[in-house]
């Protein structure tokens, strides 16, 4: 998983958790009988969060509901983008290798990565190597990360 995606995951999960914790905790506290602050939208134990009067208050302003719907649509698109990024496979499961006789052989992607990393580590000056195969199984691409050995 790339560093950017890992950071985005942590930020999204932290924000979602914080929002759910604050909203859920405050609604629970009001439901248990704690008096809410004057600005809070939930007034009491038997109150709804968004009343009919609150929903109709912005009816005369033509910009309000289209803006709310657009913002929610953007949130849905961002959530779908995030979900597709989670489900996308980053490594090749198998690699198609030409055998020279018109046929092909399927190799496991992890096995090919390990072989390439082992070969790279045998080179002079290379301390450690990591290989990740991406792309399509007929046209793989390799990302090689080398850790060079310090000069002695």
C-alpha positions in Angstrom: 0.0 0.0 0.0 1.4 3.4 -0.9 2.3 5.9 1.7 -0.3 8.4 0.4 -3.1 5.9 0.5 -2.1 4.8 4.0 -2.2 8.4 5.1 -5.5 9.0 3.5 -6.9 5.9 5.2 -5.7 7.0 8.6 -7.1 10.5 8.2 -10.5 9.3 6.9 -10.8 6.8 9.6 -9.8 9.2 12.3 -12.2 11.9 11.1 -15.1 9.5 10.7 -14.4 8.0 14.2 -14.2 11.5 15.8 -17.4 12.7 14.2 -19.3 9.5 15.1 -17.9 9.6 18.7 -18.8 13.2 19.3 -22.3 13.0 17.7 -23.2 9.7 19.1 -21.9 10.6 22.6 -23.8 13.9 22.6 -27.0 12.3 21.5 -26.6 9.6 24.0 -25.9 12.1 26.8 -29.0 14.1 25.9 -31.1 11.0 25.7 -29.9 10.0 29.2 -31.1 13.3 30.6 -28.2 15.7 30.4 -29.3 19.2 29.5 -27.8 20.2 26.2 -26.3 23.6 25.5 -28.6 26.3 24.0 -27.1 26.0 20.5 -27.4 22.2 20.3 -29.9 21.0 17.7 -31.2 18.2 20.0 -33.2 19.7 22.8 -34.4 16.8 24.8 -35.1 13.2 25.3 -38.1 13.0 23.0 -36.9 15.5 20.4 -36.0 14.7 16.8 -32.7 15.8 15.4 -34.1 17.7 12.4 -37.7 18.9 12.7 -40.1 19.8 10.0 -39.6 23.5 10.8 -35.9 23.2 10.5 -36.2 21.5 7.1 -38.7 24.1 5.8 -36.7 27.1 7.2 -34.5 27.3 4.1 -37.2 26.6 1.6 -37.3 30.2 0.3 -33.6 30.3 -0.3 -33.1 28.6 -3.7 -29.4 27.9 -3.1 -29.6 25.9 0.1 -31.0 22.5 -0.9 -29.1 22.2 -4.2 -25.9 23.0 -2.2 -26.7 20.4 0.4 -27.4 17.8 -2.3 -24.2 18.7 -4.2 -22.2 18.4 -1.0 -23.7 15.0 -0.2 -23.0 13.9 -3.8 -19.4 14.9 -3.5 -19.1 13.0 -0.2 -20.6 9.9 -1.9 -18.2 10.2 -4.8 -15.2 10.6 -2.4 -16.4 7.5 -0.5 -16.7 5.5 -3.7 -13.2 6.6 -4.8 -11.8 5.6 -1.4 -13.6 2.2 -1.5 -12.3 1.5 -5.1 -8.8 2.4 -3.9 -9.1 -0.2 -1.1 -10.4 -2.9 -3.4 -7.9 -2.4 -6.2 -5.3 -5.1 -6.3 -1.8 -3.6 -6.3 0.3 -6.7 -6.9 0.1 -9.2 -9.6 -1.2 -12.6 -8.5 0.4 -14.3 -11.5 2.8 -13.5 -14.4 2.6 -15.0 -17.9 6.1 -16.0 -19.1 6.9 -16.9 -22.7 8.4 -20.3 -22.9 9.6 -20.1 -26.5 7.4 -22.8 -27.9 4.4 -20.6 -28.6 2.9 -21.5 -25.2 3.2 -19.7 -21.9 3.8 -20.5 -18.3 2.0 -18.9 -15.4 4.2 -18.1 -12.4 3.1 -16.8 -9.0 3.7 -13.1 -8.7 5.2 -13.4 -5.2 7.6 -16.1 -6.4 8.7 -13.9 -9.2 9.2 -10.9 -6.8 11.2 -13.1 -4.5 13.5 -14.3 -7.3 14.0 -10.8 -8.6 14.8 -9.5 -5.1 17.2 -12.4 -4.5 19.0 -11.7 -7.7 19.3 -8.0 -6.9 20.7 -8.7 -3.5 23.5 -10.8 -5.0 24.9 -7.7 -6.7 27.9 -5.9 -5.1 26.9 -3.0 -2.9 23.2 -4.0 -2.5 22.3 -4.7 1.1 18.6 -5.4 0.7 16.1 -5.4 -2.2 12.3 -5.3 -2.4 10.4 -5.9 -5.6 6.7 -5.3 -6.4 5.1 -6.4 -9.6 2.3 -4.3 -11.0 0.6 -4.0 -14.3 -1.0 -6.8 -16.3 0.0 -10.4 -16.2 1.2 -10.4 -19.8 3.0 -7.1 -19.4 4.3 -6.8 -15.8 6.1 -3.8 -14.5 8.5 -4.0 -11.6 9.2 -1.5 -8.9 12.5 -2.2 -7.2 13.6 -0.6 -4.0 17.2 -1.1 -3.2 19.0 -0.5 0.1 22.7 0.1 -0.6 25.4 -1.3 1.6 27.6 1.4 3.3 31.2 1.6 2.1 33.5 -0.1 4.6 
